[in-house]
Amino acid sequence: MNESPRLAVIGAGSLGRAIVRGLLTEGVVAPERVVVTTRRPERAVEAAAELGVGTAADNRTAVEDADVVLLAVKPQIMQSVVTGLPLGGRLVISVAAGVRTDQIEAWAPPDTRVVRAMPNTPVQCGAAATAIAPGSWATDADVDRTEAWFRSVGRTVRVEEGHLDAVTGLSGSGPAYVFLILEALSDAGVKVGLSREVAQELAAQTLLGAAQMLIETGEHPGRLKDRVTSPGGTAIAGLHVLEAGGLRTTLMNAVEAATARARELADAGSGSVGPTGRR
């Protein structure tokens, strides 16, 4: 049986903890082979106690004993964190949006193997959508490992790095769109006589169930929509109103606008775009 890899998590905030929690739950890594660090040592101790893993005195110490390094720090401090760390020969997984693999490679030793992963906020409940893109020196095995790890906290896709801004616009910012839709559906339920609790539970389960049907069947959403829509029925009446209100166009425009904004922020190097939904 292969020994669990040694993992160093640089930046054990909410995102870093959520990822580690998923890896531990799925048995991908063993808790005794994981160390976490944060900018404030007391937060590292708190995270380690919560997860049942170890801590290191500093980032350098954590990295020296690691096979894989997860960089979960804010984009604007990535360069200062990476510069000088002994990352050579290791797989480095970055979840910082707006920081390209070639930038990390330039700050790190020349044989550092970098893979970018872009999970969204449902990583906190093991239901993330994660896009993965390799850097120049990452091997196929590195990408396979990264993909397998992020499957433990949701679903994954592989994309070219140039498409990660589009990923940010769709799945990265997407939970915000869905929460707005859920809020509107819940409000509508209240308007037609349901209690807030019942309306919200029905709305949330309806979106969850519809998404699960799409994933499990692999069918086009238009075909699934048609199955719900009987001639002269309730669904077609509601769909007519949604189409008249421009819902389809509005959602498409929202994804396009978010993608454009992600590109602006990445080009500016502002670090304002984060992988946990604050976009």
LINPEJO-V728495 format. One record per residue. RES is the residue in one small letter. BURIAL is b if it has 24 or more other ideal C-beta (glycine too) atoms within 12 Angstrom, else e. D_FIRST is the distance of its C-alpha to the first C-alpha in Angstrom with 2 decimals. Layout:
# LINPEJO-V728495
res: [RES	RES]
burial: [BURIAL	BURIAL]
d_first: [D_FIRST	D_FIRST]
This chain:
# LINPEJO-V728495
res: [m	n	e	s	p	r	l	a	v	i	g	a	g	s	l	g	r	a	i	v	r	g	l	l	t	e	g	v	v	a	p	e	r	v	v	v	t	t	r	r	p	e	r	a	v	e	a	a	a	e	l	g	v	g	t	a	a	d	n	r	t	a	v	e	d	a	d	v	v	l	l	a	v	k	p	q	i	m	q	s	v	v	t	g	l	p	l	g	g	r	l	v	i	s	v	a	a	g	v	r	t	d	q	i	e	a	w	a	p	p	d	t	r	v	v	r	a	m	p	n	t	p	v	q	c	g	a	a	a	t	a	i	a	p	g	s	w	a	t	d	a	d	v	d	r	t	e	a	w	f	r	s	v	g	r	t	v	r	v	e	e	g	h	l	d	a	v	t	g	l	s	g	s	g	p	a	y	v	f	l	i	l	e	a	l	s	d	a	g	v	k	v	g	l	s	r	e	v	a	q	e	l	a	a	q	t	l	l	g	a	a	q	m	l	i	e	t	g	e	h	p	g	r	l	k	d	r	v	t	s	p	g	g	t	a	i	a	g	l	h	v	l	e	a	g	g	l	r	t	t	l	m	n	a	v	e	a	a	t	a	r	a	r	e	l	a	d	a	g	s	g	s	v	g	p	t	g	r	r]
burial: [e	e	e	e	b	b	b	b	b	b	b	b	b	b	b	b	b	b	b	b	b	b	b	b	e	e	e	b	b	e	b	e	b	b	b	b	b	b	e	e	e	e	e	b	e	e	b	b	e	e	b	e	b	b	b	b	e	e	b	e	e	b	b	e	e	b	b	b	b	b	b	b	b	b	b	e	e	b	b	e	b	b	e	e	b	b	b	e	e	b	b	b	b	b	b	b	b	b	b	b	b	e	b	b	b	e	b	b	e	e	e	b	b	b	b	b	b	b	b	b	b	b	b	b	e	b	b	b	b	b	b	b	b	b	b	e	b	b	e	e	e	b	b	e	b	b	b	b	b	b	b	b	b	b	b	b	b	b	b	e	b	e	e	b	b	b	b	b	b	b	b	b	b	b	b	b	b	b	e	e	b	b	e	e	b	b	e	e	e	e	e	e	e	e	e	e	e	e	b	e	e	e	b	e	e	e	b	e	e	e	e	e	e	e	e	e	e	e	e	e	e	e	e	e	e	e	e	e	e	e	e	e	e	e	e	e	e	e	e	e	e	e	e	e	e	e	e	e	e	e	e	e	e	b	b	e	e	b	b	e	b	b	b	e	b	b	e	e	e	e	b	e	b	b	b	b	b	e	b]
d_first: [0.00	3.78	6.42	9.12	12.10	15.22	17.98	21.68	24.08	27.59	29.93	28.64	31.54	31.53	29.69	27.01	26.47	26.37	23.66	21.49	22.24	21.02	17.72	17.19	18.44	16.08	12.99	12.74	13.09	13.11	16.77	16.60	15.52	18.44	22.01	25.12	28.60	31.94	35.44	36.49	34.42	35.38	33.87	30.54	30.67	31.57	28.70	26.16	27.63	27.61	23.95	22.63	21.43	22.90	25.85	26.96	30.50	30.94	29.42	29.19	27.24	24.77	24.30	24.06	20.64	19.27	17.19	18.82	22.29	23.82	27.61	29.27	32.64	36.04	37.02	40.11	38.26	35.42	37.17	37.88	34.32	32.71	35.33	34.36	30.72	28.32	26.46	26.44	23.33	21.62	21.19	23.96	24.37	27.95	29.31	32.85	35.28	38.07	36.15	35.39	32.48	35.05	36.41	33.11	32.55	36.06	35.49	32.14	31.39	31.74	28.11	26.93	25.11	26.55	25.93	28.34	27.49	30.40	29.59	32.54	33.46	31.84	28.53	29.73	29.25	26.22	28.60	28.91	29.99	28.33	29.44	27.38	28.98	27.67	29.64	30.77	27.80	24.90	22.82	21.89	18.23	19.60	21.60	18.85	16.70	19.90	20.84	17.61	17.96	21.61	21.15	19.78	23.36	25.40	26.15	26.00	28.13	28.30	31.72	33.58	34.11	37.83	37.31	35.74	39.23	39.72	36.44	37.89	41.08	39.48	36.29	36.54	40.05	39.84	39.01	42.39	44.14	42.48	43.37	46.93	47.01	45.64	48.28	50.98	49.98	49.93	53.35	54.61	53.55	55.47	58.44	58.67	58.50	54.92	53.77	51.60	48.65	48.90	49.51	46.54	44.13	45.46	45.33	41.73	40.49	42.55	40.93	37.44	38.18	39.83	36.95	34.49	36.81	36.91	33.13	32.58	35.54	35.39	39.18	41.65	42.72	46.33	45.79	44.18	47.12	49.57	48.08	49.04	52.44	55.13	58.67	60.87	58.15	56.87	53.95	56.17	58.62	55.99	54.56	58.09	58.42	55.07	56.04	59.48	57.96	55.88	52.46	50.73	52.45	51.92	48.13	48.00	50.18	48.01	44.87	46.97	48.47	45.16	43.74	46.86	46.62	42.99	44.15	47.06	44.96	42.39	45.28	46.97	43.87	44.79	41.31	42.79	40.32	37.21	34.04	34.60	37.84	40.59	42.08]
